[in-house]
Amino acid sequence: MKIKRTIYHKEGYKKVGQEVEFELTPEEMRQAFDEQELNYDREDVEDLFALFKDEEFSEIYGIDKEEAYQLLDKIAIESRKNISEYGMHWDDARQDAARTIISQHLQSKEKK
């Protein structure tokens, strides 16, 4: 995959752009794909959190939303694992991931 970017610099008072083209390696393309996929998965988890009022969320998951947001990446990664490895529907995958990660979090807090 080739990418073109315009790199700007100043020459006196003028902003001058130079177009540069470079090609991503297969590894760089995979990293970009994985990063974007994680961003989408984070958004899905945030959408799940938004479905509930704060008090409803606390009743269902046992923690408040603010604390759950600290677990966002872990939940997103677990959600993707549920989809990829277990063939779960995305909605079921994210709900299961939220319950699993939050439960693990609560168990680790109890041990402290």
C-alpha contacts under 8 A as a table, 3 or more apart, distances in Angstrom:
res1	aa1	res2	aa2	distance
1	M	23	E	5.54
1	M	24	L	5.63
1	M	25	T	7.76
1	M	29	M	7.68
2	K	21	E	6.75
2	K	22	F	5.63
2	K	23	E	4.23
2	K	24	L	6.37
3	I	21	E	5.60
3	I	22	F	5.48
3	I	23	E	6.05
3	I	24	L	7.54
4	K	19	E	6.70
4	K	20	V	5.64
4	K	21	E	4.34
4	K	22	F	6.56
5	R	19	E	5.62
5	R	20	V	5.31
5	R	21	E	6.36
6	T	17	G	5.70
6	T	18	Q	5.33
6	T	19	E	4.23
6	T	20	V	6.02
7	I	17	G	5.36
7	I	18	Q	5.24
7	I	19	E	6.21
7	I	20	V	7.04
8	Y	15	K	6.39
8	Y	16	V	5.43
8	Y	17	G	4.23
8	Y	18	Q	6.37
9	H	15	K	5.70
9	H	16	V	5.44
9	H	17	G	6.44
10	K	13	Y	6.49
10	K	14	K	5.56
10	K	15	K	4.55
10	K	16	V	5.88
11	E	14	K	5.28
11	E	15	K	6.34
11	E	16	V	6.65
24	L	27	E	7.82
24	L	28	E	5.60
24	L	29	M	6.01
25	T	28	E	5.10
25	T	29	M	6.23
26	P	29	M	5.06
26	P	30	R	6.19
27	E	30	R	5.05
27	E	31	Q	6.18
28	E	31	Q	5.03
28	E	32	A	6.17
29	M	32	A	5.12
29	M	33	F	6.14
30	R	33	F	5.04
30	R	34	D	6.06
31	Q	34	D	5.10
31	Q	35	E	6.08
32	A	35	E	5.15
32	A	36	Q	6.19
33	F	36	Q	5.24
33	F	37	E	6.07
34	D	37	E	5.05
34	D	38	L	6.18
35	E	38	L	5.17
35	E	39	N	6.33
36	Q	39	N	4.95
36	Q	40	Y	6.34
37	E	40	Y	5.14
37	E	41	D	6.20
38	L	41	D	4.94
38	L	42	R	6.07
38	L	73	D	7.90
38	L	76	A	6.74
38	L	77	I	7.07
39	N	42	R	5.11
39	N	43	E	6.34
40	Y	43	E	5.10
40	Y	44	D	6.32
41	D	44	D	4.99
41	D	45	V	6.35
41	D	76	A	5.10
41	D	77	I	7.50
41	D	79	S	7.38
41	D	80	R	7.07
42	R	45	V	5.15
42	R	46	E	6.18
42	R	72	L	6.44
42	R	73	D	6.53
42	R	75	I	7.96
42	R	76	A	5.25
43	E	46	E	4.98
43	E	47	D	6.10
44	D	47	D	5.01
44	D	48	L	6.35
44	D	76	A	7.83
44	D	94	R	7.49
45	V	48	L	4.97
45	V	49	F	6.35
45	V	72	L	7.02
45	V	75	I	7.22
45	V	76	A	6.35
45	V	94	R	6.38
45	V	98	A	7.92
46	E	49	F	5.06
46	E	50	A	6.20
46	E	72	L	7.79
47	D	50	A	5.01
47	D	51	L	6.53
48	L	51	L	5.38
48	L	52	F	7.63
48	L	94	R	7.71
48	L	95	Q	7.59
49	F	52	F	6.00
49	F	57	F	7.37
49	F	65	K	7.12
50	A	53	K	7.32
52	F	55	E	7.90
52	F	56	E	5.71
52	F	57	F	5.45
53	K	56	E	5.22
53	K	57	F	6.11
54	D	57	F	5.14
54	D	58	S	6.32
54	D	64	D	6.74
54	D	65	K	6.50
55	E	58	S	5.12
55	E	59	E	6.27
55	E	64	D	7.70
56	E	59	E	5.12
56	E	60	I	6.22
57	F	60	I	5.23
57	F	61	Y	5.95
57	F	62	G	7.61
57	F	63	I	7.49
57	F	64	D	6.61
57	F	65	K	6.77
58	S	61	Y	5.38
58	S	62	G	4.89
58	S	63	I	4.91
58	S	64	D	4.92
58	S	65	K	7.19
59	E	62	G	5.62
59	E	63	I	7.76
61	Y	64	D	7.86
61	Y	99	R	6.67
61	Y	102	I	7.01
61	Y	103	S	7.96
63	I	67	E	6.52
63	I	68	A	6.72
63	I	102	I	7.88
64	D	67	E	5.59
64	D	68	A	6.35
65	K	68	A	4.82
65	K	69	Y	6.05
66	E	69	Y	5.25
66	E	70	Q	6.99
67	E	70	Q	5.43
67	E	71	L	7.27
68	A	71	L	5.24
68	A	72	L	6.66
68	A	102	I	7.13
69	Y	72	L	4.98
70	Q	73	D	7.84
71	L	74	K	5.43
71	L	75	I	6.17
71	L	101	I	7.50
71	L	102	I	7.56
72	L	75	I	5.20
72	L	76	A	6.08
73	D	76	A	5.03
73	D	77	I	6.11
74	K	77	I	5.19
74	K	78	E	6.13
74	K	101	I	6.91
75	I	78	E	5.07
75	I	79	S	5.98
75	I	94	R	7.28
75	I	97	A	5.40
75	I	98	A	5.48
75	I	101	I	5.99
76	A	79	S	5.02
76	A	80	R	6.33
76	A	94	R	7.23
76	A	97	A	7.48
77	I	80	R	5.21
77	I	81	K	6.27
78	E	81	K	4.96
78	E	82	N	6.21
78	E	94	R	7.74
78	E	97	A	5.29
78	E	101	I	7.71
79	S	82	N	5.10
79	S	83	I	6.44
79	S	90	W	7.49
79	S	93	A	5.01
79	S	94	R	4.70
79	S	95	Q	7.92
79	S	96	D	7.41
79	S	97	A	5.04
79	S	98	A	7.86
80	R	83	I	5.10
80	R	84	S	6.02
80	R	93	A	7.39
80	R	94	R	7.96
81	K	84	S	5.10
81	K	85	E	5.53
81	K	86	Y	7.33
82	N	85	E	5.63
82	N	86	Y	5.13
82	N	87	G	6.57
82	N	88	M	5.78
82	N	93	A	5.29
82	N	94	R	7.95
82	N	97	A	7.45
83	I	86	Y	5.69
83	I	87	G	4.75
83	I	88	M	4.70
83	I	89	H	6.46
83	I	90	W	6.31
83	I	93	A	6.06
84	S	87	G	5.74
84	S	88	M	7.72
88	M	92	D	6.37
88	M	93	A	5.53
89	H	92	D	5.40
89	H	93	A	5.91
90	W	93	A	4.87
90	W	94	R	6.16
91	D	94	R	5.44
91	D	95	Q	6.33
92	D	95	Q	5.22
92	D	96	D	5.97
93	A	96	D	5.24
93	A	97	A	5.97
94	R	97	A	4.91
94	R	98	A	6.04
95	Q	98	A	5.16
95	Q	99	R	6.30
96	D	99	R	5.20
96	D	100	T	6.05
97	A	100	T	5.06
97	A	101	I	5.98
98	A	101	I	5.44
98	A	102	I	5.86
99	R	102	I	5.35
99	R	103	S	5.85
100	T	103	S	5.18
100	T	104	Q	6.21
101	I	104	Q	5.08
101	I	105	H	6.09
102	I	105	H	4.90
102	I	106	L	6.13
103	S	106	L	5.13
103	S	107	Q	6.17
104	Q	107	Q	5.08
104	Q	108	S	6.19
105	H	108	S	5.21
105	H	109	K	6.30
106	L	109	K	5.06
106	L	110	E	6.29
107	Q	110	E	5.13
107	Q	111	K	6.50
108	S	111	K	5.21
108	S	112	K	6.73
109	K	112	K	5.39
